[in-house]
Amino acid sequence: MISETTSFEPYWWRVAAPEPATPVALAARYDTAVVGSGFTGLRAAIELLRAGRSVVVLEREEPGSGASRRNAGYLGRALKTSFSKLRDRYGPDHALAVYRELGEAFRSTLEFIEKEGIRCHLQRCGRYIAASSPGHYEELATELEVMQRELGYAFSMVPRGRQREEFASDAYHGGAVIPDLASIHPGLYHKGLLALVLTLGGVVSGRTEVRSIEPRKEGISVATSRGHIRAADVVIATNGYTPPQFAWHARRLVPFTAYMAATEPLPADRFDSIIPARRTVLDTNFNIDFFRPAPDSPRILFGGATGSGLAGDSAIAVRLHRILANILPQLSDVRLDHVWTGNCAGTFDLRPHMGGRDRVWYALGYNFGGVAMGSYLGAKLAHRIMGRAEGNSVFEQGRFPTLPFYRGRAWFLPLVMKYFDWKDGKGTLRHPQRREDRSTSR
């Protein structure tokens, strides 16, 4: 349900709108040029600036207009590939290395926010994972038991009869609480990162498109819409906004559009009843639906239908409101105050990657985990550029896969997501309205 007052800008922009790009003088040369002003690029810039390097951040749009200030603000430590599946395919040592580094990404991002005093509503609220079927419930319990044994991560299972203690929906079959996971206001977090870069003497040039990057003996030539500069190192941190001219990187990313909405303010008792413990919520489907309380107002923020290829604000709003009404029918009369999108990126092996060649570095492909992994790999890249051991990462090991003839245009994505929607719904005994949504939305 939308109205004339519904905004199609992110909810987060109410207090953290993108900064208008102001002209800045570009030097002829920098130690490092960072392409992209999201979490990854800014965290890399901060570490490099503190090491005495000169840094310019080049942003095609206004700084803060991309995915970082459109994010859901979940802070966790998981991949789309479970620990058990990773262990079965690559062995226990590799699975432990990957998941321990995921844990380090989570921990280090928390510590960074707290140490720097970035006021972004950081909350160790925990997460509720809602099981989409009885089978998903059993699989979830088994997987979390393995992770508790191998990694020490606490959890508790919530049977369906007690589900409303965590999430006021009958569409799921119980779930699990991960008590120590966190959430942030991503707009304010990004705003804090940007302020740090500027305070440390970094140059941030908005409305500056990078058109080519060419390694040469005398340094890397970076052609921009505002002229040429040279840099000893370049960081590509464009993720879901990676342009086709970065052909090698674009071929390895699957860009997709994520959809989110914010309800109108709810009465206090109604708001408190939806997610009583104020946790973040997501379900066990591959193509997840997710919900969380706004950190600064009595609204429910939610999203879903990722990668569905929805066209136009109205179509997006209708689909999202349908998701809300199916999972939380008690909110079917609620108006949506904000509806927005963001460009994200997956990879063919469903894991992030970092690396570099000829002093051109990258960290890309966060597969729904951009807050922690984007921040963490940005810092990792900075240490890697400086030749420090802290730059070593399991996410730089192995190949960064692509497909034959793929050039970065994911025309197949809506079909793939329909397949996952079908697979997610197979054998699922969900709320009857939820099943109706699955049958009529295709």
Secondary structure per residue as TSV (DSSP state, phi and psi in degrees):
chain	resnum	aa	ss	phi	psi
A	1	M	-	360.0	117.7
A	2	I	-	-119.9	169.3
A	3	S	-	-143.7	-177.5
A	4	E	T	-64.3	-20.8
A	5	T	T	-95.6	-2.2
A	6	T	-	-62.6	130.6
A	7	S	B	-96.6	140.2
A	8	F	-	-105.2	31.0
A	9	E	S	-111.7	155.2
A	10	P	-	-57.5	144.1
A	11	Y	G	-55.2	-38.5
A	12	W	G	-61.8	-23.3
A	13	W	G	-74.6	-6.7
A	14	R	G	-57.5	-36.7
A	15	V	T	-120.9	-3.3
A	16	A	-	-144.3	59.0
A	17	A	-	-70.0	152.3
A	18	P	-	-57.3	141.9
A	19	E	-	-74.8	128.8
A	20	P	-	-57.9	136.3
A	21	A	-	-69.0	126.6
A	22	T	-	-111.9	143.1
A	23	P	-	-60.1	132.4
A	24	V	-	-127.0	148.6
A	25	A	-	-78.8	125.6
A	26	L	-	-94.4	132.9
A	27	A	-	-74.7	167.0
A	28	A	S	-74.1	-25.9
A	29	R	E	-147.2	143.8
A	30	Y	E	-134.7	157.2
A	31	D	E	-64.6	-43.9
A	32	T	E	-138.8	133.0
A	33	A	E	-107.7	125.5
A	34	V	E	-106.3	124.0
A	35	V	E	-100.2	109.9
A	36	G	-	110.6	130.2
A	37	S	-	-110.7	31.4
A	38	G	S	-86.4	-165.1
A	39	F	H	-54.8	-45.2
A	40	T	H	-63.4	-52.2
A	41	G	H	-62.7	-41.0
A	42	L	H	-72.1	-37.9
A	43	R	H	-65.7	-38.4
A	44	A	H	-62.4	-45.0
A	45	A	H	-60.8	-42.3
A	46	I	H	-60.4	-47.4
A	47	E	H	-64.4	-40.4
A	48	L	H	-68.6	-41.3
A	49	L	H	-62.7	-39.9
A	50	R	H	-69.1	-17.7
A	51	A	T	-92.5	6.0
A	52	G	T	89.5	11.0
A	53	R	-	-84.8	148.7
A	54	S	-	-86.5	135.3
A	55	V	E	-137.0	135.3
A	56	V	E	-119.8	133.6
A	57	V	E	-104.8	121.5
A	58	L	E	-107.4	122.2
A	59	E	-	-125.9	127.7
A	60	R	S	-65.5	-35.9
A	61	E	S	-110.6	-159.0
A	62	E	S	-72.1	139.4
A	63	P	T	-56.6	127.6
A	64	G	T	96.8	1.5
A	65	S	-	-87.3	-10.7
A	66	G	S	-90.4	-155.7
A	67	A	G	-64.9	-28.4
A	68	S	G	-62.0	-38.3
A	69	R	G	-94.4	13.6
A	70	R	T	-116.5	-0.4
A	71	N	S	-65.0	162.0
A	72	A	-	-79.0	-17.9
A	73	G	-	80.8	22.0
A	74	Y	E	-83.8	138.9
A	75	L	E	-123.5	107.4
A	76	G	-	-139.9	-161.1
A	77	R	-	-151.8	55.2
A	78	A	-	-137.7	158.4
A	79	L	-	-108.0	168.1
A	80	K	S	-69.5	-22.7
A	81	T	S	-95.2	124.1
A	82	S	-	-68.8	162.2
A	83	F	H	-57.7	-45.3
A	84	S	H	-63.9	-43.1
A	85	K	H	-66.9	-37.7
A	86	L	H	-65.1	-42.0
A	87	R	H	-63.5	-43.6
A	88	D	H	-65.9	-33.2
A	89	R	H	-85.7	-39.3
A	90	Y	H	-117.1	-6.1
A	91	G	-	100.9	158.1
A	92	P	H	-65.6	-34.9
A	93	D	H	-64.1	-43.7
A	94	H	H	-66.7	-43.9
A	95	A	H	-60.5	-42.0
A	96	L	H	-65.5	-40.3
A	97	A	H	-62.4	-43.6
A	98	V	H	-64.9	-50.1
A	99	Y	H	-73.8	-28.2
A	100	R	H	-68.0	-36.2
A	101	E	H	-72.2	-34.0
A	102	L	H	-58.8	-42.3
A	103	G	H	-63.6	-37.9
A	104	E	H	-67.4	-37.4
A	105	A	H	-60.6	-44.6
A	106	F	H	-61.9	-51.5
A	107	R	H	-63.1	-45.7
A	108	S	H	-67.9	-32.1
A	109	T	H	-69.3	-42.0
A	110	L	H	-57.1	-48.7
A	111	E	H	-63.6	-39.1
A	112	F	H	-62.6	-47.5
A	113	I	H	-59.5	-44.9
A	114	E	H	-68.4	-43.9
A	115	K	H	-64.4	-40.8
A	116	E	H	-81.4	-8.5
A	117	G	T	67.1	33.6
A	118	I	-	-77.6	118.0
A	119	R	-	-88.0	93.0
A	120	C	S	-134.5	30.9
A	121	H	-	56.4	41.2
A	122	L	-	-63.6	124.8
A	123	Q	B	-136.6	129.3
A	124	R	-	-85.2	71.4
A	125	C	-	-85.8	-17.8
A	126	G	-	80.8	168.4
A	127	R	E	-132.3	140.8
A	128	Y	E	-106.2	122.3
A	129	I	E	-103.0	113.5
A	130	A	E	-91.0	128.6
A	131	A	-	-82.3	126.6
A	132	S	S	-81.7	-7.9
A	133	S	S	-158.8	163.7
A	134	P	H	-58.0	-37.2
A	135	G	H	-64.1	-40.5
A	136	H	H	-62.2	-37.2
A	137	Y	H	-60.2	-47.2
A	138	E	H	-66.2	-42.0
A	139	E	H	-63.8	-40.5
A	140	L	H	-62.0	-45.9
A	141	A	H	-61.2	-43.3
A	142	T	H	-63.5	-45.6
A	143	E	H	-64.6	-42.0
A	144	L	H	-69.2	-31.4
A	145	E	H	-64.5	-41.3
A	146	V	H	-62.3	-45.7
A	147	M	H	-67.5	-33.9
A	148	Q	H	-65.1	-42.7
A	149	R	H	-67.9	-43.3
A	150	E	H	-86.3	-30.8
A	151	L	H	-121.7	-11.0
A	152	G	-	80.6	19.9
A	153	Y	-	-86.9	124.7
A	154	A	-	-76.5	151.0
A	155	F	-	-159.7	165.5
A	156	S	E	-144.5	139.4
A	157	M	E	-87.4	144.3
A	158	V	E	-121.3	108.9
A	159	P	-	-66.8	163.8
A	160	R	G	-58.9	-35.0
A	161	G	G	-64.4	-19.3
A	162	R	G	-111.5	9.1
A	163	Q	G	-59.1	-35.4
A	164	R	G	-68.5	-10.1
A	165	E	G	-67.4	-22.6
A	166	E	T	-112.0	-39.9
A	167	F	-	-152.1	123.5
A	168	A	-	-82.6	59.4
A	169	S	-	-133.4	144.7
A	170	D	S	-102.8	10.2
A	171	A	S	-80.8	-10.0
A	172	Y	S	-119.2	173.1
A	173	H	-	-119.4	50.9
A	174	G	-	83.8	-170.5
A	175	G	E	178.4	-157.4
A	176	A	E	-138.5	145.9
A	177	V	E	-105.6	126.0
A	178	I	E	-104.4	103.4
A	179	P	T	-72.8	-20.3
A	180	D	T	-104.8	2.4
A	181	L	-	-73.3	169.1
A	182	A	E	-136.1	173.6
A	183	S	E	-144.0	159.0
A	184	I	-	-140.1	170.5
A	185	H	-	-91.3	103.4
A	186	P	H	-65.8	-29.2
A	187	G	H	-63.6	-44.8
A	188	L	H	-71.7	-33.6
A	189	Y	H	-62.4	-48.1
A	190	H	H	-63.1	-40.8
A	191	K	H	-59.9	-39.4
A	192	G	H	-66.1	-40.4
A	193	L	H	-62.7	-44.2
A	194	L	H	-62.6	-41.5
A	195	A	H	-62.8	-38.6
A	196	L	H	-62.9	-44.8
A	197	V	H	-57.9	-45.6
A	198	L	H	-67.9	-39.7
A	199	T	H	-62.9	-35.6
A	200	L	T	-80.7	0.0
A	201	G	T	96.3	10.8
A	202	G	-	-72.9	155.7
A	203	V	E	-104.6	127.6
A	204	V	E	-118.1	116.8
A	205	S	E	-113.5	101.5
A	206	G	-	-80.4	167.0
A	207	R	S	51.6	40.6
A	208	T	-	-128.1	101.6
A	209	E	-	-84.2	133.5
A	210	V	E	-90.0	120.8
A	211	R	E	-99.7	-27.4
A	212	S	E	-161.0	155.1
A	213	I	E	-132.7	117.8
A	214	E	E	-129.3	108.0
A	215	P	E	-64.9	132.4
A	216	R	E	-136.5	167.4
A	217	K	T	-59.5	-39.0
A	218	E	T	-86.6	7.4
A	219	G	E	127.4	171.9
A	220	I	E	-85.6	127.5
A	221	S	E	-89.8	123.9
A	222	V	E	-115.7	112.1
A	223	A	E	-91.6	124.2
A	224	T	E	-123.6	170.6
A	225	S	T	-68.6	-8.2
A	226	R	T	-115.7	18.4
A	227	G	E	113.1	-178.6
A	228	H	E	-95.1	142.9
A	229	I	E	-133.2	166.5
A	230	R	E	-121.1	151.3
A	231	A	E	-147.0	148.1
A	232	A	E	-72.3	-33.2
A	233	D	E	-138.5	151.3
A	234	V	E	-129.2	137.4
A	235	V	E	-112.2	123.3
A	236	I	E	-96.4	113.5
A	237	A	-	-132.6	53.4
A	238	T	-	-104.2	-16.3
A	239	N	G	41.7	-117.2
A	240	G	G	-70.2	-5.0
A	241	Y	G	-110.9	19.0
A	242	T	-	-64.4	121.8
A	243	P	-	-80.8	159.9
A	244	P	T	-63.2	-23.0
A	245	Q	T	-68.5	-18.9
A	246	F	S	-90.3	69.0
A	247	A	H	-62.9	-42.9
A	248	W	H	-61.2	-42.5
A	249	H	H	-74.3	-43.0
A	250	A	H	-60.2	-34.8
A	251	R	T	-66.2	-17.1
A	252	R	T	-105.1	2.3
A	253	L	-	-116.7	145.8
A	254	V	E	-113.7	95.5
A	255	P	E	-71.4	143.2
A	256	F	E	-146.8	159.2
A	257	T	E	-101.4	128.8
A	258	A	E	-101.0	147.8
A	259	Y	E	-121.6	135.2
A	260	M	E	-139.5	160.9
A	261	A	E	-149.4	159.9
A	262	A	E	-126.3	133.5
A	263	T	E	-73.3	166.8
A	264	E	-	-65.4	162.3
A	265	P	-	-58.1	136.9
A	266	L	-	-105.3	151.5
A	267	P	-	-56.4	149.2
A	268	A	H	-56.3	-44.6
A	269	D	H	-67.7	-35.9
A	270	R	H	-69.2	-42.3
A	271	F	H	-61.9	-47.2
A	272	D	H	-64.5	-26.1
A	273	S	H	-77.6	-20.4
A	274	I	H	-74.3	-52.1
A	275	I	S	-130.0	80.9
A	276	P	T	-55.1	-37.0
A	277	A	T	-89.2	3.9
A	278	R	-	59.6	36.7
A	279	R	-	-87.6	167.5
A	280	T	E	-79.6	149.9
A	281	V	E	-131.7	136.9
A	282	L	E	-148.1	165.5
A	283	D	E	-107.2	178.7
A	284	T	S	-89.1	2.1
A	285	N	S	-68.4	154.9
A	286	F	S	-64.4	-46.6
A	287	N	S	-93.1	88.8
A	288	I	-	-75.5	153.1
A	289	D	-	-103.9	145.0
A	290	F	E	-143.5	150.6
A	291	F	E	-142.7	148.2
A	292	R	E	-158.8	154.6
A	293	P	E	-76.5	143.2
A	294	A	-	-62.2	143.6
A	295	P	S	-79.7	-10.2
A	296	D	S	-135.0	12.3
A	297	S	S	-164.4	161.3
A	298	P	S	-82.4	60.8
A	299	R	-	-119.3	154.3
A	300	I	E	-100.7	126.9
A	301	L	E	-102.4	139.4
A	302	F	E	-156.5	166.6
A	303	G	E	-161.1	170.6
A	304	G	-	169.7	-170.2
A	305	A	-	58.8	29.5
A	306	T	T	-56.7	136.8
A	307	G	T	69.8	16.9
A	308	S	-	-80.5	-7.7
A	309	G	-	72.8	31.1
A	310	L	-	-67.6	139.8
A	311	A	-	-117.4	120.5
A	312	G	S	95.2	147.1
A	313	D	H	-59.4	-42.8
A	314	S	H	-63.9	-43.4
A	315	A	H	-63.3	-39.5
A	316	I	H	-64.6	-45.9
A	317	A	H	-62.0	-43.0
A	318	V	H	-62.9	-44.5
A	319	R	H	-64.2	-43.6
A	320	L	H	-66.4	-40.9
A	321	H	H	-64.3	-33.9
A	322	R	H	-64.3	-40.8
A	323	I	H	-61.0	-46.1
A	324	L	H	-58.7	-47.0
A	325	A	H	-68.4	-33.2
A	326	N	H	-71.2	-40.0
A	327	I	H	-89.4	-34.1
A	328	L	-	-127.6	73.6
A	329	P	G	-59.8	-22.2
A	330	Q	G	-67.7	-11.0
A	331	L	G	-107.9	15.7
A	332	S	T	-65.7	-19.5
A	333	D	T	-93.4	3.1
A	334	V	-	-85.0	137.9
A	335	R	-	-83.6	148.2
A	336	L	E	-92.3	122.5
A	337	D	E	-82.5	-34.1
A	338	H	E	-136.8	139.4
A	339	V	E	-137.3	128.7
A	340	W	E	-152.7	169.9
A	341	T	E	-129.1	167.1
A	342	G	E	-153.7	148.2
A	343	N	E	-91.8	123.8
A	344	C	E	-118.9	179.8
A	345	A	E	-146.3	133.6
A	346	G	E	-105.2	179.3
A	347	T	-	-132.3	164.4
A	348	F	T	-72.3	-20.4
A	349	D	T	-106.1	10.0
A	350	L	S	60.3	36.0
A	351	R	S	-144.4	154.1
A	352	P	-	-70.0	161.8
A	353	H	E	-140.8	145.1
A	354	M	E	-136.1	160.4
A	355	G	E	164.8	-164.1
A	356	G	E	179.6	161.7
A	357	R	E	-153.3	138.1
A	358	D	T	55.0	37.3
A	359	R	T	67.8	14.8
A	360	V	E	-106.0	114.6
A	361	W	E	-109.4	161.4
A	362	Y	E	-152.2	153.0
A	363	A	E	-142.2	121.1
A	364	L	E	-153.1	160.7
A	365	G	-	79.8	65.2
A	366	Y	-	-88.0	-11.0
A	367	N	T	50.7	52.2
A	368	F	T	81.1	2.7
A	369	G	-	-116.2	40.1
A	370	G	H	-71.9	-26.9
A	371	V	H	-66.1	-57.9
A	372	A	H	-72.8	-50.6
A	373	M	H	-70.1	-38.1
A	374	G	H	-62.4	-44.5
A	375	S	H	-64.1	-47.5
A	376	Y	H	-64.7	-48.1
A	377	L	H	-71.3	-26.0
A	378	G	H	-62.3	-45.2
A	379	A	H	-65.0	-40.4
A	380	K	H	-58.4	-45.1
A	381	L	H	-59.8	-40.4
A	382	A	H	-60.0	-45.8
A	383	H	H	-65.4	-35.8
A	384	R	H	-63.9	-43.2
A	385	I	H	-60.8	-37.4
A	386	M	T	-84.9	2.3
A	387	G	T	73.8	25.0
A	388	R	-	-93.3	149.8
A	389	A	G	-63.1	-26.3
A	390	E	G	-63.1	-13.6
A	391	G	G	-83.0	-7.7
A	392	N	-	-69.3	139.1
A	393	S	-	-151.8	142.8
A	394	V	G	-63.5	-21.5
A	395	F	G	-80.7	-0.8
A	396	E	G	-99.8	-7.5
A	397	Q	S	-85.4	148.9
A	398	G	S	81.3	176.2
A	399	R	-	-84.2	156.6
A	400	F	-	-104.7	97.4
A	401	P	-	-76.6	157.5
A	402	T	-	-140.2	-170.8
A	403	L	-	-122.6	150.7
A	404	P	T	-57.6	136.6
A	405	F	T	71.2	0.6
A	406	Y	-	-79.3	134.8
A	407	R	-	-124.3	12.4
A	408	G	S	102.4	-3.2
A	409	R	-	-99.2	105.3
A	410	A	-	-85.8	63.5
A	411	W	T	-61.9	-24.5
A	412	F	T	-84.0	-7.7
A	413	L	H	-60.8	-46.2
A	414	P	H	-57.0	-36.5
A	415	L	H	-68.0	-40.8
A	416	V	H	-63.1	-43.1
A	417	M	H	-68.6	-32.8
A	418	K	H	-63.4	-39.3
A	419	Y	H	-61.3	-45.4
A	420	F	H	-66.8	-35.0
A	421	D	H	-60.3	-43.9
A	422	W	H	-63.3	-44.3
A	423	K	H	-65.5	-40.6
A	424	D	H	-60.5	-38.4
A	425	G	H	-82.8	-10.3
A	426	K	T	-65.1	119.4
A	427	G	T	75.2	10.3
A	428	T	-	-91.5	130.3
A	429	L	-	-102.0	71.9
A	430	R	-	-92.6	175.9
A	431	H	-	-51.3	135.5
A	432	P	H	-56.4	-34.1
A	433	Q	H	-65.8	-34.2
A	434	R	H	-64.2	-41.8
A	435	R	H	-64.6	-37.3
A	436	E	H	-62.8	-40.5
A	437	D	H	-60.0	-42.2
A	438	R	H	-66.0	-32.7
A	439	S	H	-83.7	-28.5
A	440	T	H	-96.6	-10.6
A	441	S	-	-94.3	7.3
A	442	R	-	-107.8	360.0
